[in-house]
Amino acid sequence: MSTIVQNRHIARLIVGAMSIDGTLGKKERQKLAATLTQIGMAELIADVGIAIDEDDGSFNMFEECKELLDSLGADAEEMAPVLFRIICDVVAADRFVSMQEASYLSAMARRLKLNAEQSKNIFRSVMADRRGRLEVAASGVDELLHPSLKQLLSFEGAEELVGELSQDSLEEMLHQAKEALEEGSDISGDDVRKALAALGLDRTATLDDAKDVWLTTINELNLPKMARLGETFVTAGINRITRINDAYKSVLHFHEHLESSRKAQTEATRLEKQIKRSQAPSNRDGLAVQIEEELTGVGVAGRTADEP
């Protein structure tokens, strides 16, 4: 069986994964193509297009896995982890893995003959790289009903990943504005993450959360009162306030830059649309001539008998 046929199997597995918890709409298809390009698998985009076009509702993931492994022959054991990684990357591209998607991945891992540790390590690596979230962790899965799913989700830190992505979280904003930050700001993504750590916040925190920590620190560390305790306590208090103040300033600066970038992008989009409208050919003149000819049978008003 040729690589082309193998790619078709992989593409059908990808489409099955992407559509397991809903329809594969235009936005999802574009994200899918971008993800495949990002992970160096752009060659699969055309095959995915074919799989979407040919989808008639009869997709069988178990049969696809069996035929794919058969086609790989002696290379199946080596290639199976690579294939699982590709599909995990695609599923986690939106940085949120639903329970249905996780169930699909756990079932597919078994059909690709990966052991629990292999599939868990691959999935954990993908979630870390994508900074993704989970709909459910192992503790929320009934082991009697879904033993393989419970194993897939039972990695260290999984519990902390449970919860939908908040569009208002600084981490999510940072992810969305990564390129803009690198190009036009003197604060990096690492700076923001270090600032959040200094404030004792996780990546789901908002700007208001950072402000609350900052205000609480300022209010609690009463330096005049601490002066009675001695110089060591005052110095420690000053250092703490300085560290929290610097961290909050970094978060605030990041937020202001992001807002500025968003406004600039919105304005650029508006101007681009305005330019396109101004460059578009106008039909008004031609329409006026057509109406006049239909009404008068003559053409342009004022035309004399001597004029052509």
N, C-alpha and C positions, 0 to 999 in steps of 0.2 A: 504494500500500500504506500502511496507516495506521500511526501510532505504536504502537498496540497490537500489531500484527503484528511490528513491528520489535523491540519489547520481548520478544516471545516468542522471537525469534531470539537476542537477547542473553542471555536467561535460559537457553536451551539451551546456549549457549557457556559460560556460567558453570558450569552443572551438569556439563558435560563436563570442564571444567578441574578442578573439585573432586573428581570421582570417577575421574580418570585413574589415580591410584595407589592406589585402594582404594574401599571403599563409602562413601557419604555418610551417615553415621550421625546420630543425634539431636544429639549434641554438635556435630558439624561443621555441621549445618543451623542450629543456634542461633547459632553463631559467624558463619556466612554472613549470616544476617539482621542481626546486630549490625553487621557490617562494612558492609553496604549502607546501613544507617541512618547509620552514622558518616560515610560519604563522600557523603551526600546523595542516595542512590539508593534510598530506601525503596520507591519506586513499583515497583521490580523484584521485591520480595519475593514478592508474589502470583504473578507470572509464573514465578518460580523454583519456587514450590510446584507450579504446574501442570506445569512441565517435569519435575520429579521424579516426579510422579504418572503422567505420560504416558510416562516413559522405558521403552522396551521392548527396549533394547539395539541399536537400529538407528541410533543417533546418528552423523551424518557431519559432522565439523567443517568440512571443506572446502566441502561443499554449503551449510551454514548461513552461512558467511562470504560465499559468492557471492550467496546470496539476500538477505542483509542489505545488502551493497553495492549490489545492484540496487535494493533498496527505497529506499535513501538517495539515489540518483540523483546530482544535481550536488553534493549535500552530503557525498558519501562521502569525498572527500579530506580535508575539514575534520573530519569526525566520527570517522574511523578511529582517529586517535591517542587521542581521548577514550575510545572503546570499549576500546581496548587497555589504557589506564590503569585503567579500571574492573576489568577481569578480572585484571590484574596485582595490583591492590589486594586482590582477593578471594583469589587464590592465596597471596599473601604474608601474609594475615591471621594465620596461626599462626606467622609469623616464621621459617618454614623452607620453602625451596623445593627439592623433590626434583628429580632429574634428569628424571623423567617429566613433572613439571609444567613444568619449564623447556623441555623438548622441545615440549610442547604450545603453550607461549607463542611459541616461535620459529616453529613452523609456522603458527600463527594470524597472527602478525605479517606473514608473507609473504602469506598469503591475504587479509589486509586491505590489502595493497599498501603496507605501510610499508617504507621503506628501512632498512638495517641500523643506521644512526646514529640514526634516529628511535626505533626499538624499543629499542635499547640505552640511550639516554638516559632513556626513560620507565621502563624496568625498573630502571635504576640509581637513579633518583629514588625509586621505590617502596621499594626495599630500604633506602635511606638513611632514609626516613621511618619505616619499620617496624622499623628496626634488626634486620633479618632476617639469616638465615644461608643458605648455599647447600650443597647436597650435593656439587656439583662446580663447579669454575671452568673457564675456557676451556682451561687447560693440560691438563685431564683429558679433553678431548673430541677425538675423532678427526675432523679437519677433512675428510677424504675422505668420511666417513660422514655427518657432521652439520655441514656448513659454516655453516648459518644459526644453529645452536645455539652454535657456537664464537664467532660474531660477537656474539650476544646477551650472552654471559657474559664478553666480553673488555673489561671496563671497569676503570679504575684502582681498585685496592683489592679487586677481586673475590677474589683469592687469600686475602686475610685474612678473608673471610667464610665460607670453607669450614669446615664442621664443624657437628655438631648442637648445638642449644641446650642448655646445661647448666642444669638447674633450680637448681643450687647457685651459679651465677655471680651475682655482685653485680648485674650489668647486668640479668639476667633477673628477679631478685628486685625490683630497682628498678622494672622495667616492670610487674610484677604488683601492686606496692604503691603505684603512683604517686598514686592518689587519697588513700589513707590517709596517705601522707607529706605531701601538700599540706595536708590537713585537720588533722593532729595532730602534726606534727613541725616543729622549727625548722631542719631541714636539707632542702634541696631536691635534686632530681635533678641539677641542674647542680653543686651542691656535691660530690656523690658522684663525679661524672665527673671533676671537677677534682682531687679527692683521689686517684683512681685514676691520673690522669696524673702527679701529683706522685710517686706511688710507682713509676712506671714500669710500670704494669700496664694491660692492655687490659680490655675489658668482659666477657671470659669469666673473669676472675679471681674467686677465692673469698676468703672472710674469712681462711682459713689462708694464702693467698698474700700477702695484705696484712700479716699478722702476721709472716711470714717476712722480708719486706722491712724491716719495722720493726726486728726483732731483729738482722738482719744489719747494718743501719746503726748501731745502738747499739754493737754489738760491734766493728765495724771502725773507727769514729771514736773512737779512744782519746785523749781531750783532754789528759790529763797528758803523754802522749808527744808530742802535737802542740805542746805549749807550748814544747818545745825548738826548734821550727821558727820560732817568732815569733808575735806577736799576730795578724797577718793570717790565718795558718792556723787559729789557735784560733777566731777570729771566724767564719771560713768554716765551720768544723766545727760550731760552735754553731748557726749559721743553718741548716745542712743538717739537723741533728738536730731543730731546732724545726719545720722544714717537714715532715719525714717524720712526726714525732710528731703534729702537727696533722692531717695527712692520715689517719693511722691512726686517730686519735680520731674523725674524721668518719665513716670507714667503719664503725668499731665502733659508734658511736652510731646510725648508720643501721640496722645489723644488729639491734641491741637493740630499736629502735623497731619494726622489721618483725616480729620475733618476738613482741613485745608485741601488735601489731595482729592477728597470726594467732591468738594465744591468745584475744584478745577476740572475734574473729569466731567461733572455735570454740565458745566459751562462749555467745555470743549465739544461735548455731544450736541448741545443746543446750537452752537455756532456752525458745526458741521452740517446739521440738518438745514439751517438757514441758508448756508452757502449752496447746498444742493438744490433747495427750492428756487434760489435766485438764478441758478444756472439752467434750470429746466426750461425747455422751450415752451412758450406761451401759446395757447390755442385760441386766445381771445380775438386776435386780428383775423385769423382764418375763419373763425366762427362768424364774425361780423359780416365778412364778405359773403359767406354762404347764406346767411339770413337775408341780406339785402337782395341777393340774386333771386332767392326763392320768392321774396315779396314783390319785387319790381320786374323781374325778368330781364333786368338791364345790367346790373353789376354795381360797380362803384358809383356812388352818388355824384352827380355833377359831370359825368362823362358826356362829351359832346358827340354829335354824329360824325365829326371828322376824326375823332380819336379812335384808335384801334380797339 
